[in-house]
Amino acid sequence: MENIYICTIISKKEQRLNRKIISSLKNLKNLKAINLKFIILLNGLNSFEIPLSKKKFILIKSVKKKIPEARNLILKKLRSLNFDYAGFVDDDCFFKTDWMIEHLSFLKSHKKVDIVSGPQLSYPKSLFHKLLEPNFKHNQNLKWCPTNNVFFKSSILKRTKYIFDEKLNNIGGSDQLFFLQINNAGFKIIWNKKNPVYEYQNKDRLKFKWFVNRNIRYGYSGYFIDKKAFGTFIGTTCSILKFFYYLVCSCCNLLLSPFNFKIYLLTSIQYLARSLGRIKAFFFKHDKYV
């Protein structure tokens, strides 16, 4: 019988969102040949009612920790367990009942693939999030993936010692770096476009200011991710090249704005913000996660 663990970190106080993620986990379809369990880390929450059989979940309680630190507690637990597959989802997500079976079937039909990831679609839909959402082709090979929708073989933890980099606590991107390092170690990541999760958006994330700051943060964190993954010289060189690449993309989209003013203008701003984030990393400290 195959052992599968689905993991999430619950750190938000919005009971509506917490109930949604737990409901999604509870309603996941299962197969008789699968022993499906859940690892739930309560991050800074004293108590939480989980309407699941106690035999079905492992509950980890911790004081309030930054995202990479909380993820590492789950990695530590996973590495102590005998399992065949595991997955990560965010606590502000919900998904279809066949989410786990779809990813499992995908991995089994792609023998040389170790990790499968899929889209995270915002709800309610906004143009800001549409521009931020990855838009890869189905079955496309990836260099990295996030933890909001990922399913993987146990071998990526058994054969490596990588953890989420806690130096990125206030910067973000520790999941990007983690899976980039896993990929660099020879493990294959592929995109399953047909198996999304859905993310609830709060009002702050529907504002233009958040969109700009988010892209600056992506540019900023990218510098440190490249340095850690490829070394100081190559990482710094990549950041300089990406700075100019983003500037060129920003200008090109600005020139195209008469054809679809809103889309191309926002895309131009998006690339400009990322270029600013790259150059910011050379001179300023970023101490707030956006």
C-alpha positions in Angstrom: 0.0 0.0 0.0 1.3 3.4 -1.0 1.8 6.0 1.7 0.9 9.6 0.7 1.1 12.8 2.8 -0.5 16.1 1.8 1.0 19.0 3.8 -0.2 22.5 4.6 0.7 25.3 7.0 -2.3 27.0 8.7 -1.2 30.4 9.9 -4.1 32.7 9.1 -6.9 33.6 11.5 -9.6 33.8 8.9 -11.8 30.8 9.9 -13.6 30.9 6.5 -10.3 30.2 4.6 -9.2 27.6 7.2 -12.4 25.7 6.8 -12.1 25.8 3.1 -8.6 24.2 3.0 -9.6 21.6 5.6 -12.7 20.8 3.6 -10.7 20.4 0.4 -8.3 18.0 2.2 -11.2 16.1 3.8 -13.0 15.6 0.5 -10.0 14.4 -1.6 -10.9 11.2 -3.4 -8.8 8.2 -2.4 -8.1 4.8 -3.7 -8.1 1.5 -1.7 -4.4 1.0 -2.5 -3.4 4.3 -0.9 -2.9 5.2 2.7 -3.6 9.0 2.5 -2.7 11.1 5.5 -2.2 14.8 6.2 0.5 16.9 7.9 -1.0 20.1 9.2 1.3 22.7 10.9 -0.4 25.2 13.1 1.8 28.2 12.8 1.3 30.4 15.8 -2.3 29.2 16.4 -3.0 27.8 19.8 -5.9 25.6 18.7 -7.8 24.6 15.7 -10.6 22.1 15.2 -9.9 19.7 12.4 -12.9 17.5 11.3 -10.7 14.6 10.2 -10.1 11.3 11.7 -7.1 11.5 14.2 -5.6 8.5 12.4 -5.6 10.5 9.2 -3.5 13.5 10.2 -0.3 14.5 12.0 -0.7 17.8 13.7 2.4 19.9 14.4 2.1 22.9 16.7 4.7 25.7 16.6 5.2 29.2 17.8 4.8 31.8 15.0 7.5 31.2 12.5 8.4 32.7 9.1 7.3 30.7 6.1 10.7 28.9 5.3 11.0 27.9 9.0 7.5 26.5 9.0 8.1 24.6 5.8 11.3 23.1 7.2 9.4 21.7 10.2 7.3 19.8 7.7 10.3 18.6 5.8 11.9 17.3 9.0 8.7 15.4 9.7 8.5 14.0 6.2 12.1 12.8 6.3 11.3 10.8 9.4 8.4 9.0 7.8 8.1 6.1 5.4 6.2 7.5 2.4 6.0 7.1 -1.3 4.6 10.5 -2.4 3.9 13.9 -0.7 2.4 17.2 -1.7 2.2 20.8 -0.6 -0.7 23.2 -0.8 -1.3 26.7 0.7 -3.8 27.4 3.5 -5.6 30.0 1.4 -6.4 27.5 -1.4 -9.1 25.1 -2.3 -9.1 22.4 -5.0 -11.2 19.7 -6.7 -11.7 16.3 -5.1 -9.5 14.5 -7.7 -6.5 16.8 -7.2 -4.3 14.2 -5.5 -5.3 11.4 -7.8 -4.7 13.5 -10.9 -1.2 14.4 -9.8 -0.5 10.8 -8.8 -1.7 9.5 -12.1 0.4 12.1 -13.9 3.6 11.1 -12.1 2.9 7.4 -12.7 2.4 8.0 -16.4 5.6 10.0 -16.6 8.2 7.6 -15.2 11.2 9.9 -15.5 9.4 12.8 -13.7 10.0 13.3 -10.0 7.9 16.4 -9.3 4.6 17.7 -10.8 3.2 21.2 -10.3 0.2 23.0 -11.6 -1.5 26.4 -11.7 -2.8 28.5 -8.8 -5.7 30.5 -10.1 -6.9 33.5 -8.1 -10.5 33.8 -6.8 -12.0 36.2 -7.4 -10.2 36.7 -10.7 -8.2 40.0 -11.1 -6.0 41.3 -13.9 -3.1 41.7 -11.5 -3.2 38.0 -10.6 -3.7 36.9 -14.1 -0.5 38.6 -15.1 1.3 37.1 -12.1 0.1 33.5 -12.7 2.5 31.2 -14.5 1.4 30.3 -17.9 3.4 27.3 -19.0 2.4 24.7 -21.6 1.0 21.4 -20.5 3.9 18.9 -19.9 6.5 21.7 -20.0 9.7 21.0 -18.2 10.3 23.5 -15.3 13.4 24.7 -13.5 11.5 25.3 -10.3 8.0 25.4 -8.9 6.2 26.9 -5.8 4.7 25.0 -2.8 1.1 26.2 -3.5 0.5 23.2 -5.8 3.1 20.5 -5.9 3.3 16.8 -5.7 6.5 14.7 -5.6 8.2 11.4 -5.1 9.8 10.6 -1.8 13.2 10.3 -3.5 13.7 14.1 -3.7 13.9 14.1 0.1 15.6 10.8 0.6 18.4 11.5 -1.8 19.0 15.2 -0.9 19.4 17.2 2.2 18.1 20.5 0.9 15.8 22.6 3.1 14.0 25.9 2.6 16.6 28.7 3.0 15.7 30.6 6.1 17.8 33.6 5.0 14.9 34.3 2.7 12.5 34.7 5.6 11.7 38.3 4.8 12.5 38.2 1.1 10.4 35.3 -0.2 11.2 32.7 -2.8 12.5 30.0 -0.6 10.2 27.5 -2.4 11.6 28.6 -5.7 15.2 28.1 -4.5 14.4 24.8 -2.9 13.0 23.2 -6.1 15.6 24.9 -8.3 18.3 23.2 -6.2 16.4 19.9 -6.4 16.2 20.3 -10.2 19.9 21.2 -10.4 20.6 17.9 -8.5 19.0 16.0 -11.5 15.4 15.7 -10.5 12.8 16.5 -13.2 9.9 18.9 -12.7 7.0 19.1 -15.1 3.9 21.2 -15.4 0.4 19.7 -15.3 -1.8 22.6 -16.6 -5.0 20.5 -16.2 -4.8 20.3 -12.4 -5.1 23.8 -10.7 -5.7 24.9 -7.2 -7.7 28.1 -6.5 -6.5 30.8 -4.2 -8.7 33.2 -2.3 -7.5 36.8 -2.6 -7.9 39.4 0.2 -8.7 43.0 -0.6 -5.1 44.2 -0.2 -4.0 41.9 -3.0 -6.4 43.5 -5.4 -4.7 46.9 -5.3 -2.2 48.4 -7.8 0.3 49.2 -5.0 0.4 45.5 -4.0 1.0 44.5 -7.6 3.9 46.8 -8.0 5.5 45.9 -4.7 5.0 42.2 -5.4 6.9 42.5 -8.7 9.7 44.5 -7.0 10.0 41.7 -4.4 10.2 39.1 -7.2 13.0 40.9 -8.8 14.8 41.4 -5.4 14.4 37.8 -4.3 15.5 36.6 -7.8 19.0 38.1 -7.2 19.6 36.1 -4.0 18.1 32.9 -5.4 20.4 33.0 -8.5 23.4 33.7 -6.2 22.6 30.7 -3.9 21.8 28.3 -6.8 24.6 29.2 -9.2 27.3 31.0 -7.1 28.1 34.6 -6.6 29.7 35.3 -10.0 27.1 33.6 -12.2 24.2 34.8 -10.0 25.4 38.4 -10.1 25.9 38.2 -13.9 22.4 36.7 -14.3 20.9 39.6 -12.3 22.6 42.2 -14.4 21.5 40.6 -17.6 17.9 40.1 -16.2 17.9 43.8 -15.2 18.4 44.8 -18.8 16.1 42.1 -20.1 13.3 43.3 -17.9 13.9 46.9 -19.1 13.7 45.9 -22.7 10.5 43.9 -22.1 9.0 46.9 -20.3 9.8 49.2 -23.2 8.4 46.7 -25.8 5.1 46.3 -23.9 4.9 50.1 -23.5 5.2 50.5 -27.3 2.4 47.9 -27.7 0.1 49.6 -25.3 -2.0 51.4 -28.0 -3.3 47.9 -29.1 -4.5 46.9 -25.6 -3.8 49.7 -23.3 -4.6 48.1 -19.9 -2.9 44.8 -20.5 0.3 46.0 -22.1 0.7 49.0 -19.8 0.4 46.8 -16.7 2.8 44.3 -18.2 5.2 47.1 -18.9 5.0 48.2 -15.3 5.4 44.6 -14.1 8.7 44.2 -16.0 9.9 47.7 -14.9 9.2 46.8 -11.2 11.1 43.5 -11.6 14.1 45.4 -13.1 14.0 47.8 -10.1 13.9 44.9 -7.7 17.0 43.4 -9.3 19.0 46.6 -9.0 17.6 47.3 -5.6 19.2 44.0 -4.3 22.7 45.4 -5.0 22.2 48.5 -2.7 19.3 48.1 -0.3 18.0 45.6 2.3 14.5 44.3 1.9 12.9 43.4 5.2 9.2 43.0 4.5 7.5 40.0 2.8 4.9 41.2 0.2 
